[in-house]
């Protein structure tokens, strides 16, 4: 690690450890100052203009040197990374969500975060039938080319991760703790295996212990990384419903597996279906819905990313479907709705007559191809070639 990298990473770790700062303020500080190092050394006026709380300002002026040194030691190890929001390897799908993390601690291959992903979530207290369903869906989807993304929790999450690994596929675990503290502890061996064959991800400083308020924030990352979220067994108060809601809010597909009316863990799934989630009975239902989009995402990435490290990622995304679709006719209504003025997704949905998930997915591919430019506030503008 050269001195320049060390100084930059030190500044980023200082920002991420500052209390009450949050991703939006970190991004504002870095963009306003021009770099993380300049943000940490920022003036009183800069901190005031970015509404930095007093406690965060004090932490920036006098960071915990021992903890920052420990962070740098962790990042110096092979396979350990810090992906910042301005890094070209920061996952594109996640970057397009509101309140995206300012940075991600990553253990494993960070390029796998660009894979076409399906989130599989559900109850921590799943039934034997629910666990079997999760394993079946995860294995089938992994063999179809999707990366399986979940939260490393007990129950459905753990079953999905394990089945993806056993099927020879890729799995991504988004943690609600720092990456040095696996939660639950029973999943320590599973986490080590995921780090070897997939990716562990967290936006939290490395030594952050489990707290209830951190898991809903973890769920927004799960939803944001994935093309769609599949819920298998969830009670009406389940955190999985938060993931599903967040997926819908960022224009991603939501799927739910129905169950017995006598099973309380089916009620959350039934509520989602009543609210518009797609009822699925087999993994093929998910492949049929998301496969063409995964293929287009892979093709767009193959054109955009020339580095050898990304080649296999793009190829894997392109194989997650049975057949390509002709894009011209499908994209015509959206392209007609886009113009010289930047518009939000709601306006584009109204103008084009397409659904919000369709508009969001198409915008991602058009953005990757350089046909659309993204603007602050979730607005998009067509790029007209001279």
Number of C-alpha atoms within 10 A of each C-alpha: 11 6 8 9 10 15 15 15 22 21 22 23 22 25 29 22 22 23 16 14 20 17 18 14 18 24 24 18 25 21 14 16 18 11 17 25 18 16 23 24 15 18 12 10 9 16 22 12 12 16 14 21 15 14 12 21 22 13 16 22 13 12 20 13 11 9 16 19 14 13 18 17 11 16 19 13 11 9 15 18 19 20 20 19 21 14 10 9 15 20 20 18 23 22 17 18 20 15 15 20 24 23 23 23 21 22 26 22 17 24 18 23 26 24 31 31 32 29 32 31 32 33 25 18 15 21 15 10 11 23 23 16 21 32 24 18 24 31 24 20 24 25 16 20 24 32 29 30 32 30 28 28 25 18 20 30 26 24 24 31 32 23 23 29 20 14 15 12 23 24 32 30 26 26 28 28 24 19 23 12 16 23 20 12 12 11 15 14 11 18 26 16 18 23 21 14 18 27 25 29 28 23 25 21 21 19 15 17 16 16 9 8 9 15 19 16 18 23 26 24 28 30 33 30 28 26 25 25 31 28 27 27 34 30 21 17 11 16 18 27 22 17 29 28 19 22 28 20 16 22 21 25 26 27 26 28 24 21 19 10 10 8 12 14 25 23 20 26 30 23 17 23 18 11 9 14 22 18 19 16 15 13 18 15 14 22 21 14 15 20 27 20 24 27 25 24 26 26 19 20 23 19 12 14 15 11 9 8 13 20 16 16 20 28 18 22 28 28 21 29 20 13 12 14 12 9 10 9 9 13 17 12 17 21 19 12 17 21 15 10 9 19 19 16 19 13 14 24 19 12 14 17 13 16 14 20 21 17 21 19 20 21 24 20 21 18 18 18 15 15 16 22 17 18 12 10 10 15 16 22 21 23 15 10 6 3
